[in-house]
Amino acid sequence: MEKERLTISPTLITVEYEFLNTTDSDITSEVAFPVPEYNIGYNFTAAPADLASWRLWVEGKELKYQTEVKALLKGKDYAEVLRGMSIDAPTYGRWHYEGGGKEVDDIQKLPKAKRAALIRLGLIGDDGTPAWSVRKTYHWEQTFPAHKVLHVRHEYQPQLGLEHLNAESLQRADKQYNAKLSDACVDPSLLKTLIAAAPNDNGFAEGYVEPRWVDYILTTANTWKTPIKDFELILQKPKAKGKERHYLSLCWDGKVEAAGPDEFRAKATDFVPKKELRVMFFQVGK
């Protein structure tokens, strides 16, 4: 891989690659792009995006692709079981919140016997809440011309992890919440800022801390000939409205430099990813 440029924001991920076939022959291969596994608790305030916005371009031409979906529970794939009951696995049966009440449309439509079967399997709780995790992989067949660079680009709306935190939860000794913060290497200075901005009770009327995080699988790049000669990571914060303030944090070995009020960049040469990436975005105030 000659080059990878990865741009991450809470609303869009864009990845641009340059692949070089160094051999004397064209090579045709299946290319697969997995997205991080997610579950119903990953984003509990809105219907899962289903990553329906995933798009692919090769040499500037948009291409079609195939999607593999797995509905996992304790290591077993139940996608066929759910499909047989007309339950859309990636969106948890078109699950959503509406008017303060939870609705799981596909599951609610099932006869009692089928709902009971799903409960016995552990796929839903007694209240109908889905319990499976979704793993999606996008793939397509690609020919890499001999001795030529091929440009590939794809983009999609990511699933977001989401939490509402107050000062007490940020300071808890049991690390229930801070474990998530440590995945994004939130430093003491930022944590202090977040605690100062958070409310001191269980309400959110006067202020709140609302981390949303984006996970990205970096290590699949190692299935190609390593290293990535030229790697660039671009992070984009949401634009603040009113009295809002936005912060971001991630674990990264190297410099992350500001490229504007809402953008940060990190570069690496001969890059071999060792771990996956979590970028955490914080919104403070209203």
N, C-alpha and C positions, 0 to 999 in steps of 0.2 A: 504494500500500500504506500503510494507516494505521498498522499496527503489526506488528512481528514479535518474537516471543519465542523464542529458541533456547537449549535446554538440552542440554549435552553432558556425558556421563560415559563411562567406558570400556565400560559395558554398555548404555547407552540414549541415543538422541538423540530429543528431542521438539521439534517446531516448531509454533508457534501463530501464525496470521496473522489480520489483519483487513483485508479488501479492500473498498474503497468504489467503487461504480460511480457516477461523477459525471454520467453522461449521463441523458437522458430516456427511454431505452429499455433493456430487458433485453438483456444481451449473453451469448451462449453461445459458449464457446471451449474448446479442448483445453488442459488444464493438464498440464505435464510437470515431473517432479522427477527430475533425474539424481543418482546417487550417484557418489562418486569411483571411478575405475577401480582395480581391484586385480588382483594376480597371485598365483601360488603362493608366492612369496617374501615376500609382504606379511605373511602370518601362517603361519609354518612349524612351529608346535607343535600345531596342532589343525585339524580340518576347517573349511574356510570356512563361515561362518554362513549363506551364501546369502541373507542379509537376508530370510529367510522370515518374520520377525516384523513386516514393514512393514505398518502399518495406517493407515487414513484415516477421519477424521470431518469432516463438514460440518454446521454448526449442531447439533452434538452427536449426529448420526446417523452410524453407521458405514456407509461405502460400499465397493462393490467397485471395482476398478481393473484396468488391463491393465499388463503388464510387457514391455518390449522388452529382449532380451538379445543382446549382441554378444560374440563370442569373437575377439579381435583379435590378430593377429600381423603385425608390420611394416606396419600400416595396413590390412590386409585382414581382412574378417569371415569367420570359418570356422564360424559357429554352425550353418549348415545341414549342413555336412560332419559335424560332431560329432553333430548330431541324427540324421543318417542312420545313424550307427554306434551309436545308443542310448547316447551319452555325455552325461551331464548337465553341460553347459558351466559353469554358475555354481559348482558344487561340485567341478569338475575330476574328473568321473567318480566322485563320492562318495569322493574322496581323503581319507585320514586316516592318522594314526600310531597304531599299536597294538603294545604290548609291545616298543617300541624299534625295530620294523621298519616300513618304509613300505609301505602298501598302496594301490593305485589300482584299485578294484574294477571299474569299468566297462571300463577299458583292459585289465586283466588277463584279462578274459573274452573279449576279441577274438581271432579267429583270427590266426595269425602274419602272413598277407598284409595284413590290415587294420592291424595294428600297424606293419608295415613301411611302409605307405602314410603313416601319421601321422608316422613318423620322417622320411620323404623330404620331407614338407611342412614339417617343423620344428616340428610341433605337440606332439611329445613328444621327449624325449631317448632315447638308447639304453637307458637304464634304466627308461623309461616315465614319467619325471617330466613333467607337463604344462608347456608353455611359453607358452600363450596368456594374455592378459589379459582380464578380464571388465569390460564396461561395461553397467550396468543403468540403465534409465529407467522410472519409474513414471508412468502417465498416465491421465487420466480426462476426460470431458466435463463441463463445469461451466457453469451459468447464474448470472450475476451480476445480481440484480434492480436496476432503476433506482433511484438515490438511496438505496440501502441498503448497510449494512455486512454482509459475509458472513464468518462465522468458519470457518476451516479449520484442522484440526490433523492432524498425522501423526507417527508415531513408529516407530523401528526399532532393532534391535541393530546397531551399526556393525561393519564390518571393522576389525581392529586391526593396525597395524604393530607389529612386535615385534623386539627385539634384546636380547642379553645382553652386557653390557659390564664389563670390569675396568679397573683403573687405567691399565694400559698402553694399552689401546685408546682410552680417553678422552683420553690425552695424545699420541696419535700425531701426528707432524708432517705426515703426508700428508693429514690431515683426512678420512680414509675414513669415520669415524664422525661426526666433528664437523660434517660437511656436513649430516647429518640433524638434528643438534642445532641448527644455525643456522636451519633451517627453522622452528623453534619459538622462536627468539630466546633460547636458554638463556644467561643472563648469567654473567659470571665468578664471581660469588659462589656461585651454584647449582652451577656446574661444579666449583668448589673443594670444595663439600660432597659432591658425588657422587664425586669422586676420593678424598677422605678415607674414604668409606664403602665403596669398592670394594676387592676383593682385589688383591693385588700379583702374583699369578701367574695361570695359565690356568685354575685351578679356581674353583669357586663355593661351596666348602664353608663358608667363613668369612664370606661376605657377597657381595653382588653389586649391580649396578645394572641394572635391567630396564626400560628405557623402552618404553612402549606408546603409540602415537599414533593419534589420530582425525583424519582429514581430512574437510573439509566444503566443499562448493562454495557460496560466498556470492554470486558474481557473477550467478547466474541470476536473482536478484532484480531485476537491471537490465533484464530483458525486460519488466517492468511499468513503469508510469509512475513515474519516480523523483522525489524521493528516498523512502526509507522514513521516514515522519515520526517514528516512535517505535520504536527498536530496543533490545532488551535481550539480552545474552548472559549465560547462567548456566553456570558450570563447577562440576562436582561431582567431588571426589576420592573414591576408595574409602575406606571406613572402615578404619583401621589395626587389625591384630590382633597381639597379642603385642608384639614389639620392632620391628615394621614402622614405617617412616616413609614418608609419601607427599608428593610434590611435583608441581607442574605448571608448565608454561611454554607461552607462545604469543606470536606477534607480534601486537601490537595497538596502534593509535594512540589513546592515551587512557588513562584510569585504569581499573585493574582492582582492585576493592576487596573485602576479605574480608567475607563475609556470615555467617560462622560458621566453625567449625573445619575443615569439609570443603567449603565453598562459597565461590565468588567470583563477583562480578557486574561487568559493564561495560555502560554505557548510551551511546547516541548519538542525537542528534536530527538530522533531515534527513540520514540516512545513505545514502551511495552507495558500495557495496562496490567496492574497487579490486583486490582479490586474494582468493585462496582462503584457507581457514583450516586450520591444523594445530595441534592441542592435544596436547602431549606430557605423559604421566603417568609419574612415576618411582616405583618401589618400592625402598626400601633396607632391607636386613636381613630378618629372618624373624620 
